[in-house]
Amino acid sequence: MSIFDSAFMTSFVRMKSFMRFAFLALVLVMVALVSALTAMRFAIHGQEVTVLAVVGMSPAEAERAVSGLGLQIEIERQYYSPQIAEGKIMSQLPLPGTKVRRGWQLRVAQSLGPIRVTIPEVTGQSRRAAELNVKRRGLDLTSTALVQMSGIPEDQVVAQNPPANASQVAAPKISLLVTAAADPPAFVMPSFVGEPLGTVSQTLRDEGFRLGNVSVAAPQAGPTEATGETAANASSAAPPQATPASIIVSQNPAAGQKVLAGSAVDFEVK
């Protein structure tokens, strides 16, 4: 055998040994990965518990029943019920038999027992009086909606839910519908430029608006050769005053703007 053949065989044997070692290492890595995934899966599922039925128990009894499972009881709502005794749990989420993780919260509704209060009639009362009446009966005011209604004073109850003396009441709560103050009517401001101040002032009062600030526009200086005495007399003269005959040269709000009844309108006149 030549030296070349001997070197080739030696190299081949070494490569074969390396390939065998690499394959063995890959197999060991895959085994370790599968073992880790299996252990993780068992660890995760090992933390799962099955929810027990707690309906009919008191919250304290339910707490004791699920404490060993690492679960917690949260009273989320309370309802009237002629079938479930007062203080007992009447519904739960998650449902019994559901698998959950340890530390999960069981949301339950507690029974208030049969209805022992009468829903009062508060329509026609003021909002304040209705709220006091509701709370005096041991009821909760859940919401108050506002509505604008013509012909009815503001801050008056016009509807309630549940209605007075209702028998099929699920929860000790009442919602009210109360009238709100109507928005003042809106108008589009016309142009008063070029009209006498006196006429416009009367028009504003007739339409429910107010006359605001009235200023006199400064006269434009012409190319005059005034003497010192004339200039002194002009500077000492009293400033011009607006009169009913003064002509409007600008206004605020400007023409075309939306304004509410009762707003003030300012003018500049000459």
HUDAFEN-V16159 format. One line per field, one symbol per residue. ss: DSSP state (~ for helix, > for strand, _ for the rest). psi: psi as a letter, one per 40 degrees, with the letter a starting at -180 (. if undefined). A space follows every 50 residues. Layout:
BEGIN
ss = ???
psi = ???
END
This chain:
BEGIN
ss = __~~~~~~~~~~~~~~~~~~~~~~~~~~~~~~~~~~~~~~~~~~~~_>>> _______>~~~~~~~~~____>>>>>>>>________>>>>>>_____>> >___>>>>>>>______________>~~~~~~~~~~___>>>>>>>>___ _____>>>>>>___________>>>>>>>______>>>_______>~~~~ ~~~~~~___>>>>>>>___________~~~~~~~~~__________>>>> >>_____>>>___>>>>>>_
psi = hidddddddddddddddddddddddddddddddddddddddddddeeiih hiheheiidddddddedeefiihhhdihiihedhiheiheiihiiiehhi iieihhhihiieaiheihhiheheiiddddddddddeeiihdihiiihhi ehiifhheiihiiifidghdigiiiihiiihiiiiiihhiheheiidddd ddddddeeiihahhihhhihhigigiiddddddddeiiiiiiideihhei ihiiheihiiheiihiihi.
END
